[in-house]
Amino acid sequence: MNTVSVNQFRDKLKAFIEQVTENHTPLKVTRRAGEDFVVISADDWEREQETLYVLQNASLMKQIAESLQTHSSNQGYKPTSEEMNEITGI
């Protein structure tokens, strides 16, 4: 994560905002007096919130673990050729 001072951030606001939104890289802004803050794109924020929701949801994590276990042991659901064609659009 790149770090800039609040003065640099203020002087080049548009360029930093474009960098954050286009590259999907958060930017840490430091202040002499007070706490630092992080600038992140709205899309990245929403993705982080969804990830946190899944990680904090015990039943979803259990489903993921069970799915990984069946996949690893090759015991999961196997679609037919027709279903695969429908899924892939062939």
N, C-alpha and C positions, 0 to 999 in steps of 0.2 A: 504494500500500500504506500503510495506516495504521500509525502507530507509537505505542507506549505504553511507559511505564516498567514494570519488573518489579513494582514496588509497586502501580501501578494495575492491572496484570494480575492480581495475587494478590487484590486487594480486590474486583474485579469479574469473577472467573474465569468464572462461569456465563454472564454477559451477553456476554463476549468470545467464548466458545466457540460460543454460539448465533449470534452475528454471523458468525463464520468459516464455520460449517457451512451456514447459511441463505443467505448472500449470496455464498458461494464466493469470498471475498476473503481472502487471507493477511494475517496480522497480525505485524508486526515488534515484538519485545519487546526493549527495551534494558536493559542492566545497567551500573552504574557500574564495577564490577570484574568483568572477564570479557567474553566475547564475547556479542554479541546473538544472538537466535534467532528463528525464524519459526514461527508456528503455522498449520497448513494442514489442511483437512478430509481425511479418509481417501480420499474419492472423488476429490478434486482431486489428491492425491498419486499415486493409481493412474493417473489420466489423464496426469499429467506423466511418470510412469515409462514408460507406453506410448508416448508421443510421443518420449521420448529413445531408446527401443529402436528405433523406426522410423527416426529420424534417424541412428542409429549403424549401421544394418544396410544395407550397401552394395547388396545385391541387391534389397531392398525399395525403396530410393530409386531404383534403376535402373528397376524396374517402374513406379513412380509417374511418373518422367520420361517413359518410353516411352508410358504411357497418356495423359499430358497432351499429348504430341506428336500421337498419333493422334486424340485428341479435338479438338485445335485445328485440325487439318487436315481434320476431318470424315471421317476414314477408319476410325473405330472400328466396333465391332460395332453393328448396328442391329436391335433385336428386332422380330419380326413383331407385327401387331396382337393376335394371340392371346396372345403372350408378354407384351405390355404389359398386356393385360387381367388376365392371371394375376398379374403383378407388383403391379398397382394394386388388385387385388381387385374389379374391376368385372365 
